[in-house]
Amino acid sequence: MTEKGHALLQEELRRLITVERPAASKAIGTAREHGDLSENAEYHAAKEAQGLLEARIRDLENKLAGAQVVDVSKLSGEKVVFGATVTISDAETGEERKVVIVGDEEADADKGRISYQSPVARALIGKSVDDLVRVKLPSGQKEYEILEVEFLEIDLS
């Protein structure tokens, strides 16, 4: 993942542990004061929310522990690699768009950030400017021309 993506996950983990976990514990305590736990919907909802919170904390801890962090600002070259911002043109329509190849947690197709595991990213990685790539998508086969490969700071907002 990118350094920014790593930092965002660390911040989310910090917030979940220092803010959300104590709030969940307090919600359980408050619900417990309302009496019979076997028929206390507020208590059961609070326990379920705590379970989801703990699962997310474990998920983030595992992802951060196994993360390979890439500093995109130190990348360069002609070939498309993880972290590259790639301008592509649809060979059929001529429509251009920029995509940034990022990790799964950072991906947001609406913002042009695609996972390195996506069909488009897999087709682009290792290619250079002026190369044509064919991508098999659920909507059918597409062909793109690579117009530009850049290594820019990634905006994850």
N, C-alpha and C positions, 0 to 999 in steps of 0.2 A: 504494500500500500504506500501511498505518498506520505511525506512527512506531515502535511496538513491533515490528511485523513487519520493518521495515527494520533495526532494531537487532539483532534475532535473526539475520537473514541476514548482517549484518556480523560478528557474533560467530562464526557458523558458518564464514564465509570465513576469519577470522583463525585459528581453530582448525585448519582444514584446511591452511592455509599454514604455520603455525608448529609444529604438532604432527604432523599426519598425513603431510604431505609428507616431512619428514625420516625418519619411521618407515618409510614406503614405500621410500625410498631405501636405508635401512639393511637392510630385508628383502631387497631385490634384491641388495645386496652380500653378505649372508650366504648367500643361495641360490647366488650365483655361485661361492662358495668350495667348493661341493659337487661341482665337476667339470663334466663334459661338459654344456654348455648345451642341446644339441639334444635330450637325453633327460632334462632336469632339470625335473620337474613343479613343484617348489617355485619355481624361477626363473620359469617361465611363469606361474604363478599370481600371483606377486609383480608381474610386469610388467603383467598384466591388471588387478590391483587398482590399480596406479599409473595406468593409463590411465583407469579409472573415476574415480579421485580427481581427475585433471587435468580430466576432462570436467565434473565437478561444480564445480570451482573456476572454470572458464570460464563455466559457466552462471550461477553466483552473481555473478561480475563483470559479466556482461552485464545481469542483472536489476537489480543495484544501480545500474549506470550509467544505465539508462533508467527508473529508478523515479520515480514521482511520489508524494511522501510527503505524507500527510494527517494533520494533528494533529486527532484526533477531539474533543479537549477544547475546541477553538475552534469547533466546529460547533453549530448550533442551528437551530430552525425546526420547521415542521409537516410538511414533506414528507420522504419517505424518500430518503436519499442514501447514497452510499458511507460506511461507518463507522457508520451508524445501527444501533441495537438496536431491533428491531421485534417487538412482541408481536402474533401473528396467531392467529386462531381458524379452525379448519376448519369451513366452513359446513355440512357434512354431519354431522359428529360432535360439533362444539362443542369439540373438543380444542384447548387453547391451547398455544402454544410460543413461545419467544423465539428469534429468529435475529439474528445480527450480520452485516452485509454487509461483507466484507473482500476482499483481493486473493487471487489464486490460491494463492500460497505460504503464506498464513495460514489457508486454508480447512480446516475439519475438521467435517464434518456431524455427527459424533457429539457434538461439543461445541457445536453450534449456530452455528458459524461457516461461512457459505456464501459462495462466490465471487460477486463481482458479475456474473460471466458465467453463473451458473446460471439455469435457467428461473424459479425462484422469485424470485431477486433481481431479475432483469430485469423481472418482472411488478410487483414492489413499488416499484422506483425511480420517483420522481416522484409517487407516490400519497400520500394523507394518511389520518389517523385516520377511521374509519367507511367508508372506501372498500372496495369488494369487488373482488378481483382474481381473474381466471381464469388458471390455469397449466396448460399442457399438459405432462404428465409421462409417462415411459415406462409408468407404471401406469394412465394415463388422465387425464382432465381433473379438476382440483381447483379449488375455489373457497375463498378465504380472505377473512376480514374483518380489516382492520387495526385493532387495539385501542389500540395505543400506539406512539409513536415517541420514542425517547430517544437521547441521545448520551452514552454512558457510557464509562469507561475499559475497554478491551478486555483480557481475560485470555487470553493466548496459551499458558498452561501446560497 
